[in-house]
């Protein structure tokens, strides 16, 4: 069973890795984020300025693994 967690309980590294795994697939690619976790982390730090990271995301966790944002 999965659970939903607040953005404040997510690490930027886990979010960046999750997005990077999806971004290599054209079907799931978020164009402005890049394809590797370092680039995505940089994008999160530099481009999410209107709304803080902690309020920009919620996560879905299953057995301790991030399965959705």
C-alpha positions as a Markdown table, in Angstrom:
| # | Residue | x | y | z |
|---|---|---|---|---|
| 1 | Unk | 0.0 | 0.0 | 0.0 |
| 2 | Unk | 1.3 | 3.4 | -0.8 |
| 3 | Unk | 1.2 | 6.6 | 1.3 |
| 4 | Unk | 1.2 | 10.2 | 0.4 |
| 5 | Unk | 3.9 | 12.4 | 2.0 |
| 6 | Unk | 4.3 | 16.2 | 2.1 |
| 7 | Unk | 7.1 | 17.9 | 0.1 |
| 8 | Unk | 8.8 | 18.9 | 3.3 |
| 9 | Unk | 9.4 | 15.1 | 3.9 |
| 10 | Unk | 10.9 | 14.6 | 0.5 |
| 11 | Unk | 14.6 | 15.1 | -0.2 |
| 12 | Unk | 15.6 | 17.0 | -3.3 |
| 13 | Unk | 18.0 | 14.2 | -4.2 |
| 14 | Unk | 15.3 | 11.6 | -4.2 |
| 15 | Unk | 13.0 | 13.8 | -6.3 |
| 16 | Unk | 15.8 | 14.6 | -8.8 |
| 17 | Unk | 16.7 | 10.9 | -9.1 |
| 18 | Unk | 13.0 | 10.0 | -9.6 |
| 19 | Unk | 12.5 | 12.6 | -12.3 |
| 20 | Unk | 15.8 | 11.6 | -14.0 |
| 21 | Unk | 14.7 | 8.0 | -14.2 |
| 22 | Unk | 11.4 | 9.1 | -15.9 |
| 23 | Unk | 13.0 | 11.8 | -18.1 |
| 24 | Unk | 15.0 | 9.3 | -20.1 |
| 25 | Unk | 11.7 | 8.1 | -21.5 |
| 26 | Unk | 10.3 | 10.5 | -24.1 |
| 27 | Unk | 6.8 | 9.6 | -23.0 |
| 28 | Unk | 7.5 | 10.9 | -19.4 |
| 29 | Unk | 10.0 | 13.6 | -20.2 |
| 30 | Unk | 9.6 | 17.0 | -18.4 |
| 31 | Unk | 11.3 | 19.3 | -21.0 |
| 32 | Unk | 12.7 | 22.0 | -18.7 |
| 33 | Unk | 14.2 | 19.6 | -16.1 |
| 34 | Unk | 17.0 | 17.8 | -17.9 |
| 35 | Unk | 17.9 | 14.1 | -17.9 |
| 36 | Unk | 20.4 | 13.6 | -15.1 |
| 37 | Unk | 19.9 | 14.1 | -11.4 |
| 38 | Unk | 22.6 | 16.8 | -11.0 |
| 39 | Unk | 21.0 | 18.9 | -13.7 |
| 40 | Unk | 17.5 | 18.4 | -12.2 |
| 41 | Unk | 18.7 | 19.3 | -8.8 |
| 42 | Unk | 20.2 | 22.5 | -10.2 |
| 43 | Unk | 16.9 | 23.3 | -11.9 |
| 44 | Unk | 15.0 | 22.7 | -8.7 |
| 45 | Unk | 17.3 | 25.1 | -6.8 |
| 46 | Unk | 17.4 | 27.8 | -9.4 |
| 47 | Unk | 14.0 | 27.7 | -11.1 |
| 48 | Unk | 11.6 | 26.9 | -8.3 |
| 49 | Unk | 11.6 | 30.3 | -6.9 |
| 50 | Unk | 7.9 | 31.3 | -6.8 |
| 51 | Unk | 6.9 | 28.4 | -4.6 |
| 52 | Unk | 9.5 | 26.7 | -2.4 |
| 53 | Unk | 10.4 | 23.1 | -3.1 |
| 54 | Unk | 8.6 | 21.9 | 0.0 |
| 55 | Unk | 5.3 | 23.3 | -1.2 |
| 56 | Unk | 5.8 | 22.3 | -4.9 |
| 57 | Unk | 5.7 | 18.6 | -4.5 |
| 58 | Unk | 3.9 | 15.8 | -2.7 |
| 59 | Unk | 5.2 | 12.2 | -3.0 |
| 60 | Unk | 3.8 | 8.7 | -3.2 |
| 61 | Unk | 5.8 | 6.2 | -1.2 |
| 62 | Unk | 5.5 | 2.4 | -1.3 |
| 63 | Unk | 7.7 | 0.4 | 1.1 |
| 64 | Unk | 10.1 | 3.3 | 1.5 |
| 65 | Unk | 10.5 | 3.9 | -2.3 |
| 66 | Unk | 9.3 | 7.0 | -4.1 |
| 67 | Unk | 6.8 | 5.8 | -6.7 |
| 68 | Unk | 5.2 | 9.1 | -7.7 |
| 69 | Unk | 5.2 | 12.9 | -7.5 |
